[in-house]
């Protein structure tokens, strides 16, 4: 296959995955928006975590809330648990890498806060531990996953939301995760700050 043909194939696969995701994800993304808006309006915050590309997505989401997405508006409270290298490495060194997010949640998370947990496989041990820690703190969980939802799917409670991309390809799942994050940011802005231009 030529380079041009391969690139075209990747674009087409990405488009197809997004089209397949419309019917599967509009309702859970809507539920996630409603949950985030309610908790943010109540004075709570969103903590986010993930590994690799999912860590970048966690940071992307946090920056959009703290700074701005599409309009000027007040900052919203969000913390990416992936950004403090000193904290992450000290927890990994003194305890276990699987605890790097859970230990932060045990300190920073409050009842009513939200954890945005991101894992393309749904099986990242440190993200699963983070979800368990969030539930212990009486936080809500919004899980972004793919494939069959992995072990994360087993931890979704009645007050949580699962956004599971219908794909088995990591790159396609990540592309839809980014789109879902942009949908969340767009509708948080719209519902909370409709009067801001």
Rosetta silent file (secondary structure, phi, psi, omega in degrees, C-alpha in Angstrom):
SEQUENCE: XXXXXXXXXXXXXXXXXXXXXXXXXXXXXXXXXXXXXXXXXXXXXXXXXXXXXXXXXXXXXXXXXXXXXXXXXXXXXXXXXXXXXXXXXXXXXXXXXXXXXXXXXXXXXXXXXXXXXXXXXXXXXXXXXXXXXXXXXXXXXXXXXXXXXXXXXXXXXXXXXXXXXXXXXXXXXXXXXXXXXXXXXXXXXXXXXXXXX
SCORE:     score description
SCORE:     0.000 S_00000001
   1 L     0.000  133.017  179.458    0.000    0.000    0.000 S_00000001
   2 L   -71.271  163.524  177.956    1.376    3.432   -0.933 S_00000001
   3 H   -59.475  -45.335 -179.992    1.842    6.178    1.650 S_00000001
   4 H   -59.516  -44.460 -178.630   -1.025    8.164    0.110 S_00000001
   5 H   -65.437  -38.984  179.409   -3.353    5.154    0.177 S_00000001
   6 H   -65.403  -43.757  178.907   -2.446    4.359    3.800 S_00000001
   7 H   -62.291  -43.944  177.434   -3.086    7.937    4.930 S_00000001
   8 H   -59.625  -41.359  179.638   -6.426    7.940    3.109 S_00000001
   9 H   -63.065  -40.059  178.655   -7.293    4.640    4.814 S_00000001
  10 H   -64.978  -44.408  177.241   -6.491    6.086    8.259 S_00000001
  11 H   -58.444  -46.643 -177.250   -8.699    9.128    7.592 S_00000001
  12 H   -64.494  -38.662  178.551  -11.542    6.896    6.411 S_00000001
  13 H   -66.158  -40.208  178.276  -11.206    4.603    9.430 S_00000001
  14 H   -63.941  -44.391  178.066  -11.244    7.594   11.779 S_00000001
  15 H   -61.481  -44.830  179.758  -14.350    9.006   10.102 S_00000001
  16 H   -61.718  -41.829  179.136  -16.070    5.620   10.249 S_00000001
  17 H   -64.252  -40.762  177.995  -15.272    5.235   13.959 S_00000001
  18 H   -65.205  -41.190  177.870  -16.679    8.684   14.698 S_00000001
  19 H   -63.581  -41.994  177.870  -19.836    7.873   12.717 S_00000001
  20 H   -64.219  -28.053 -176.473  -20.230    4.583   14.606 S_00000001
  21 H   -79.852  -19.274 -175.717  -19.785    6.487   17.871 S_00000001
  22 H   -57.231  -55.403 -176.373  -22.620    8.954   17.294 S_00000001
  23 H   -68.415  -31.168 -177.764  -25.458    6.627   18.244 S_00000001
  24 H   -78.433  -29.016 -167.114  -23.439    4.971   21.026 S_00000001
  25 H  -113.319  -15.462 -177.775  -22.070    8.087   22.701 S_00000001
  26 H   -58.468  -45.985 -178.324  -24.471   11.026   22.386 S_00000001
  27 H   -65.570  -49.430  178.340  -26.566    9.896   25.369 S_00000001
  28 H   -65.158  -33.859  176.660  -23.675    9.143   27.761 S_00000001
  29 H   -65.794  -39.787  176.614  -21.877   12.359   26.781 S_00000001
  30 H   -60.044  -45.336  178.201  -25.114   14.263   27.472 S_00000001
  31 H   -61.657  -39.980  178.847  -25.354   12.586   30.894 S_00000001
  32 H   -64.849  -41.987  176.689  -21.710   13.467   31.584 S_00000001
  33 H   -59.049  -49.425 -178.066  -22.322   17.110   30.638 S_00000001
  34 H   -60.458  -40.559  179.092  -25.345   17.303   32.938 S_00000001
  35 H   -66.297  -46.331 -179.576  -23.388   15.746   35.799 S_00000001
  36 H   -62.498  -44.576 -179.795  -20.386   18.029   35.322 S_00000001
  37 H   -61.806  -45.380 -179.384  -22.518   21.156   35.098 S_00000001
  38 H   -60.999  -45.023 -177.063  -24.485   20.230   38.228 S_00000001
  39 H   -72.190  -39.050  177.343  -21.346   19.506   40.257 S_00000001
  40 H   -64.279  -41.235  178.049  -19.442   22.573   39.009 S_00000001
  41 H   -65.756  -25.553  178.764  -22.437   24.788   39.816 S_00000001
  42 L   -84.626   -1.016  177.788  -22.474   23.232   43.302 S_00000001
  43 L    94.637   10.313  178.595  -18.852   24.288   43.836 S_00000001
  44 L   -87.980  178.169 -177.367  -17.179   20.953   43.160 S_00000001
  45 L  -130.073  169.307  177.652  -14.193   20.260   40.906 S_00000001
  46 E  -115.933  124.386  171.941  -13.089   17.765   38.270 S_00000001
  47 E  -102.233  141.158 -178.383   -9.953   15.651   38.738 S_00000001
  48 E  -132.886  150.127  179.998   -8.671   13.831   35.643 S_00000001
  49 E  -154.969  160.281  177.405   -6.167   11.063   35.013 S_00000001
  50 L   174.285  176.839 -178.876   -4.819    8.653   32.417 S_00000001
  51 L  -119.450  145.255  176.454   -1.552    7.282   31.013 S_00000001
  52 L    60.207 -124.285  177.920    0.366    8.262   27.886 S_00000001
  53 H   -60.419  -32.300  178.196   -2.011    9.751   25.317 S_00000001
  54 H   -70.932  -29.520  173.422   -4.785    9.540   27.907 S_00000001
  55 H   -65.280  -41.668  177.455   -2.634   11.601   30.290 S_00000001
  56 H   -62.235  -39.621  177.486   -2.396   14.226   27.549 S_00000001
  57 H   -65.140  -39.237  177.791   -6.200   14.102   27.194 S_00000001
  58 H   -61.289  -42.878  179.097   -6.598   14.549   30.959 S_00000001
  59 H   -69.532  -38.625  177.858   -4.370   17.614   30.822 S_00000001
  60 H   -58.573  -49.388 -179.792   -6.125   18.922   27.715 S_00000001
  61 H   -60.352  -46.892 -178.607   -9.507   18.736   29.465 S_00000001
  62 H   -59.866  -42.684 -178.907   -8.185   20.378   32.624 S_00000001
  63 H   -66.570  -35.351  178.873   -6.626   23.256   30.688 S_00000001
  64 H   -65.298  -36.451  178.682   -9.848   23.890   28.769 S_00000001
  65 H   -75.817  -45.317 -176.887  -11.776   24.233   32.045 S_00000001
  66 H   -67.630  -37.203 -177.461   -9.154   26.242   33.923 S_00000001
  67 L  -100.018  -88.463  177.809   -8.449   28.627   31.065 S_00000001
  68 L  -164.072  156.422  174.283  -11.024   28.694   28.276 S_00000001
  69 L  -106.992  -72.181 -174.174  -12.453   26.522   25.545 S_00000001
  70 L  -124.844   -2.264 -177.634  -14.380   28.598   23.019 S_00000001
  71 L  -152.859  159.716  173.514  -15.325   31.773   24.860 S_00000001
  72 L   -75.201  130.255  179.453  -14.164   34.089   27.599 S_00000001
  73 L  -164.905  167.546  179.389  -15.683   33.032   30.903 S_00000001
  74 L   -60.925  151.157  176.748  -14.649   32.486   34.517 S_00000001
  75 L   -65.991  147.616  177.958  -12.156   29.704   35.206 S_00000001
  76 L  -114.409  144.246 -173.785  -13.581   26.376   36.314 S_00000001
  77 L   -75.686  114.382  179.625  -11.906   24.139   38.927 S_00000001
  78 E  -148.315  139.973 -179.995  -10.097   21.206   37.330 S_00000001
  79 E  -131.927  124.200  172.234   -6.905   19.354   38.219 S_00000001
  80 E   -87.786  119.961 -177.155   -5.018   16.920   36.001 S_00000001
  81 L   -79.021    8.302 -175.278   -3.426   14.372   38.326 S_00000001
  82 L  -101.048   -0.540 -164.834   -0.828   13.589   35.649 S_00000001
  83 L  -102.364  -18.569 -174.962    1.227   16.789   35.799 S_00000001
  84 L   -93.329   94.616 -175.186    3.162   16.823   39.085 S_00000001
  85 H   -61.647  -37.739 -179.330    6.299   14.793   38.335 S_00000001
  86 H   -64.340  -44.835  178.959    7.643   15.072   41.890 S_00000001
  87 H   -65.595  -47.612 -178.111    4.421   13.746   43.420 S_00000001
  88 H   -60.016  -46.925 -176.769    3.977   10.994   40.829 S_00000001
  89 H   -71.926  -32.044  178.416    7.540    9.739   41.111 S_00000001
  90 H   -69.672  -40.203  177.072    7.600    9.881   44.908 S_00000001
  91 H   -64.823  -45.239 -179.672    4.385    7.836   45.150 S_00000001
  92 H   -62.217  -38.757 -178.277    5.654    5.362   42.546 S_00000001
  93 H   -74.416  -44.880 -174.378    8.996    5.074   44.341 S_00000001
  94 H   -83.522  -27.094 -177.383    7.737    4.906   47.942 S_00000001
  95 L  -123.260  -92.150 -175.106    4.573    2.903   47.316 S_00000001
  96 L  -160.780  143.035  178.974    3.487    1.616   43.924 S_00000001
  97 H   -58.992  -30.253  179.663    2.952    3.037   40.438 S_00000001
  98 H   -66.664  -12.391 -178.375   -0.636    1.812   40.625 S_00000001
  99 H   -99.145    1.043 -170.434   -1.221    4.307   43.462 S_00000001
 100 L   -61.287  -30.756  178.176   -0.057    7.481   41.691 S_00000001
 101 L   -94.999  -40.808 -177.009   -3.583    8.781   41.098 S_00000001
 102 H   -59.444  -41.746 -178.570   -5.432    7.125   43.987 S_00000001
 103 H   -65.615  -37.973  176.660   -3.149    8.686   46.595 S_00000001
 104 H   -65.863  -40.800  179.384   -3.712   12.152   45.112 S_00000001
 105 H   -63.874  -38.800 -179.943   -7.473   11.573   45.080 S_00000001
 106 H   -61.149  -25.419  179.039   -7.398   10.498   48.722 S_00000001
 107 H   -96.248  -43.282 -171.851   -5.999   13.932   49.551 S_00000001
 108 H   -93.374  -25.861 -174.732   -7.576   16.248   46.968 S_00000001
 109 L   -77.518  139.983  177.689  -10.937   14.591   46.254 S_00000001
 110 L  -125.904  156.978  177.426  -14.066   15.656   48.100 S_00000001
 111 L   -55.401  133.357 -179.835  -17.592   14.265   48.131 S_00000001
 112 L    94.118  -17.092  175.539  -19.429   15.482   45.048 S_00000001
 113 L   -67.981  169.753  179.137  -16.281   16.024   42.983 S_00000001
 114 E  -121.058  138.414  168.722  -15.871   14.216   39.667 S_00000001
 115 E  -104.593  122.063  170.515  -13.075   11.968   38.466 S_00000001
 116 E   -93.909  103.178 -174.188  -12.609   11.916   34.700 S_00000001
 117 E  -102.463  122.231 -172.246  -10.887    8.523   34.306 S_00000001
 118 E  -121.585  124.598  175.865   -9.382    7.852   30.877 S_00000001
 119 L  -156.632  122.485 -177.602   -8.089    4.512   29.560 S_00000001
 120 L   -65.135  -33.793 -179.427   -8.421    3.231   26.003 S_00000001
 121 L   -87.574  -23.626 -173.246   -8.389   -0.401   27.187 S_00000001
 122 L    78.433    8.942 -175.223  -10.335    0.167   30.388 S_00000001
 123 L  -121.857   12.041  179.415   -7.711   -1.916   32.169 S_00000001
 124 L   -67.035  116.946 -173.137   -5.094    0.590   33.376 S_00000001
 125 H   -59.595  -40.419 -178.117   -4.435   -0.497   36.963 S_00000001
 126 H   -70.956  -28.312  176.134   -3.647    2.990   38.258 S_00000001
 127 H   -74.617  -37.706  175.767   -6.837    4.393   36.712 S_00000001
 128 H   -62.864  -43.705  176.150   -8.862    1.543   38.226 S_00000001
 129 H   -61.959  -36.546  178.004   -7.323    2.307   41.637 S_00000001
 130 H   -62.961  -42.504  178.367   -8.204    5.961   41.058 S_00000001
 131 H   -62.734  -41.669  178.654  -11.849    5.034   40.443 S_00000001
 132 H   -63.217  -42.571  178.250  -11.904    2.969   43.631 S_00000001
 133 H   -64.640  -39.023  178.790  -10.396    5.859   45.604 S_00000001
 134 H   -62.332  -43.518  178.556  -12.931    8.260   44.074 S_00000001
 135 H   -64.498  -36.374  176.898  -15.822    6.050   45.157 S_00000001
 136 H   -63.662  -30.348  179.073  -14.373    5.864   48.672 S_00000001
 137 L   -89.086    5.776 -178.909  -14.414    9.685   48.717 S_00000001
 138 L    61.749   39.211  174.789  -18.045    9.670   47.459 S_00000001
 139 L   -94.585  160.407  171.984  -17.030   11.213   44.153 S_00000001
 140 E   -89.402  153.755  177.186  -18.697   10.628   40.792 S_00000001
 141 E  -122.917  131.894  167.863  -16.756    8.946   37.990 S_00000001
 142 E  -114.187  115.013 -174.571  -16.944    9.682   34.287 S_00000001
 143 E  -104.415  124.366  171.599  -15.012    6.936   32.489 S_00000001
 144 E  -102.437  117.492 -177.485  -13.685    7.341   28.957 S_00000001
 145 E  -142.107 -169.583  176.925  -12.768    3.910   27.595 S_00000001
 146 E  -152.684 -164.702  179.900  -12.932    1.705   24.519 S_00000001
 147 L    52.160 -124.089  179.892  -12.997   -1.949   23.452 S_00000001
 148 L   -99.800   11.711 -179.440  -15.196   -3.845   25.958 S_00000001
 149 L    86.549  -15.724  176.762  -14.757   -1.264   28.734 S_00000001
 150 H    56.787 -155.789 -179.495  -12.325   -3.510   30.574 S_00000001
 151 H   -69.765  -22.311  177.542  -12.256   -3.649   34.361 S_00000001
 152 H   -60.654  -38.042 -177.459  -13.320   -0.001   34.521 S_00000001
 153 H   -60.560  -31.734 -179.248  -16.773   -0.995   33.256 S_00000001
 154 H   -70.912  -17.840 -176.722  -17.237   -3.228   36.303 S_00000001
 155 L   -97.856   -1.368 -178.284  -16.741   -0.232   38.620 S_00000001
 156 L   -72.081  120.984  179.599  -19.360    2.040   37.052 S_00000001
 157 L   -99.479 -178.574 -176.854  -22.007    2.824   39.651 S_00000001
 158 L   -64.548  -26.036 -178.291  -25.470    4.333   39.416 S_00000001
 159 L   -99.936   12.655 -179.425  -24.077    7.857   39.890 S_00000001
 160 L  -110.321  171.575  177.262  -21.308    7.427   37.302 S_00000001
 161 E  -134.275  131.961  175.086  -21.178    7.699   33.514 S_00000001
 162 E  -108.568  125.838  175.633  -19.348    5.417   31.082 S_00000001
 163 E  -114.509   94.945 -173.658  -18.365    6.773   27.667 S_00000001
 164 E  -107.120  115.293 -178.650  -17.096    3.675   25.827 S_00000001
 165 E   -73.180  128.937 -179.079  -15.871    4.133   22.255 S_00000001
 166 L   -78.760   70.461  178.683  -17.018    1.264   19.980 S_00000001
 167 L  -153.940  157.703  175.508  -13.571    0.432   18.626 S_00000001
 168 L  -110.316    0.633 -175.963  -10.651   -1.883   19.360 S_00000001
 169 L   -99.392  120.067 -174.343   -7.999    0.376   17.800 S_00000001
 170 H   -54.386  -46.774 -177.643   -6.162    2.561   20.334 S_00000001
 171 H   -62.019  -41.088  179.312   -5.592    5.480   17.943 S_00000001
 172 H   -67.601  -39.508  178.348   -9.259    5.580   16.895 S_00000001
 173 H   -61.950  -44.794  179.980  -10.395    5.402   20.536 S_00000001
 174 H   -62.675  -38.000  179.523   -8.098    8.299   21.437 S_00000001
 175 H   -63.989  -39.783  178.667   -9.424   10.357   18.531 S_00000001
 176 H   -74.145  -33.877  174.805  -13.001    9.892   19.735 S_00000001
 177 H   -57.305  -44.166  179.461  -11.962   10.584   23.341 S_00000001
 178 H   -62.829  -41.467  177.419  -10.671   13.973   22.211 S_00000001
 179 H   -63.203  -41.927  177.559  -13.931   14.657   20.388 S_00000001
 180 H   -62.085  -41.212  177.729  -15.908   13.647   23.493 S_00000001
 181 H   -61.771  -41.984  178.204  -13.768   15.996   25.606 S_00000001
 182 H   -65.755  -36.484  175.334  -14.487   18.834   23.193 S_00000001
 183 H   -62.976  -43.652  177.942  -18.219   18.038   23.385 S_00000001
 184 H   -59.239  -48.833 -178.222  -18.037   18.177   27.190 S_00000001
 185 H   -63.118  -43.710 -179.580  -16.207   21.502   27.124 S_00000001
 186 H   -59.226  -46.207 -175.732  -18.535   23.001   24.513 S_00000001
 187 H   -79.755  -27.398  171.142  -21.680   22.132   26.427 S_00000001
 188 H   -61.682  -47.078  177.124  -20.295   23.095   29.835 S_00000001
 189 H   -59.176  -46.087 -175.476  -19.596   26.527   28.360 S_00000001
 190 H   -65.531  -45.323 -175.429  -23.018   26.697   26.710 S_00000001
 191 H   -77.131  -29.275 -178.573  -25.031   25.610   29.733 S_00000001
 192 H   -95.144  -24.768 -172.187  -23.092   27.577   32.324 S_00000001
 193 L  -137.572   41.630 -176.437  -22.142   30.681   30.367 S_00000001
 194 L   -58.507  -28.293 -177.381  -24.639   31.074   27.523 S_00000001
 195 L   -79.503  -15.121  177.557  -24.670   34.853   28.026 S_00000001
 196 L   -79.303  134.245 -179.634  -20.897   35.127   27.477 S_00000001
 197 L   -67.418    0.000    0.000  -20.029   35.830   23.837 S_00000001
